[in-house]
Amino acid sequence: MTIKTFKNAPKFAKLQQLALAVQTEGHAFMRAKLIQLQNDPAFKGPAWQSSFEKFHAIMDDQSPRFSIFALGGNSKLPFIAFSTLPGVTCPGAGDCIDFCYSYRAWRYPAAFFRQLQNAYLLRFAPNAIETAFTEIAAKRLEGFDFRLYVDGDFANIENVIFWMQLLKGTPNARAYGYSKSFAMLLAYDTVYGGQWPSNYQLNISSGHNASAAMVDYVKALPITRGEFRAVSVGRKVRGSDHGTPAINALLRASVTEKIFPCPGTCGTCTGKGHACGMQSLKGRVIAIAIH
C-alpha cells in the first residue's frame, strides 16, 4: 500500500488516517479515530459534523447514509459509477499517487464520506452494495454503462470476487474500469480458472508498481482491453484542453505506440461507444495528458 504524503495539506493528512482506519482496523479503533477528528477544530463546520454523525450511524447498523453509486449525468462521466477511497485501497499504486486527482474530492465532506462509506460497506456489508446495484439494473433493463472505481481500486481478492460475481449476475451492465491491482486480478484468475464476466472491460492503469512481466500476464487476461496511460506532456493541462489538436499532437509525440487520445469526457470519444469499454480497441493504448 502506497500512502500519499500531504506536506502542505494537514487536513487531508488527518482524513487519510481515518481512511486507513476504516480500510484496515476494527470498529473500536475506527470509532476512536472518528471521534478524534470530530473534536478537531479543523472539522468544526456543520457539513463535517453532520457527516461524522452519519458515519457513526453507518457503523451502528451497516446501512448507507450517502448514495453508494453516482447515477451519471455530470459533464465528465454520464455513466453509473462506483468509488471508494483512493490510496488506501490501491495496493498497486506507484508514482500515480503523486498526481492522483481523487484526493481533490476530500475538500468536500459528502464526497469524502461517500468514499469512506463505500470502503466500509465493502468490508462489512457488501450486501448493501449488491442491493443498490440490483435496484439500478432492474430499472435499466435495456442496458447501462457502469464504471467500476472512479476513485480507489480492488483492495484485495475479496473485492475482485464480489464485483466479478455481481457483474456475472447482471448481464445488462456494460462494465469497465481502470486498475493497478494486478496481483489481486491474477489471484482471482488462478482461483476461478479464468471464469471472468463477459461484460467487464479492464483498462491497465499507468503509474503502477508492477514489473513488466506482471503487466504482460494481466494483458493476457480475457477481460483486458488494453492500457490507459497518463502521459506527461511537459506541463499539467486543464480539463478543457483534453482532446484539442495541440494536446493530441503532444500525446502522439510523447508515446512511441499508436494511441487513441482521450478527449477527457467519457462517452464522447466515438460514435459507437466509449473507447475504454470497446473490445474493438483491444490492445490500443488510450492516452490522456496528466491533469
C-alpha positions, 0 to 999 in steps of 0.5 A: 500500500502506497500512502500519499504524503500531504506536506502542505495539506494537514487536513487531508493528512488527518482524513487519510488516517481515518481512511486507513482506519476504516480500510484496515482496523476494527470498529473500536479503533475506527470509532476512536479515530472518528471521534478524534477528528470530530473534536478537531477544530479543523472539522468544526463546520456543520457539513463535517459534523453532520457527516461524522454523525452519519458515519457513526450511524453507518457503523451502528447498523451497516446501512448507507447514509450517502448514495453508494453509486453516482447515477451519471449525468455530470459533464465528465462521466454520464455513466453509473459509477462506483468509488471508494477511497483512493490510496488506501485501497490501491495496493498497486499504486506507484508514482500515480499517487503523486498526481492522483486527482481523487484526493481533490474530492476530500475538500468536500465532506459528502464526497469524502464520506461517500468514499469512506462509506463505500470502503466500509460497506465493502468490508462489512456489508457488501450486501448493501452494495449488491442491493443498490446495484440490483435496484439500478439494473432492474430499472435499466433493463435495456442496458447501462454503462457502469464504471467500476472505481472512479476513485480507489481500486480492488483492495484485495481478492475479496473485492475482485470476487464480489464485483466479478460475481455481481457483474456475472449476475447482471448481464445488462451492465456494460462494465469497465474500469481502470486498475493497478491491482494486478496481483489481486486480478491474477489471484482471482484468475488462478482461483476461478480458472479464468471464469471472468464476466463477459461484460467487464472491460479492464483498462491497465492503469499507468503509474503502477508498481508492477514489473513488466512481466506482471503487466504482460500476464494481466494483458493476457487476461480475457477481460483486458482491453488494453492500457490507459496511460497518463502521459506527461506532456511537459506541463499539467493541462486543464480539463478543457484542453483534453482532446484539442489538436495541440494536446493530441499532437503532444500525446502522439509525440510523447508515446512511441505506440499508436494511441487513441487520445482521450478527449477527457469526457467519457462517452464522447470519444466515438460514435459507437461507444466509449473507447475504454469499454470497446473490445474493438480497441483491444490492445490500443493504448488510450492516452490522456495528458496528466491533469 
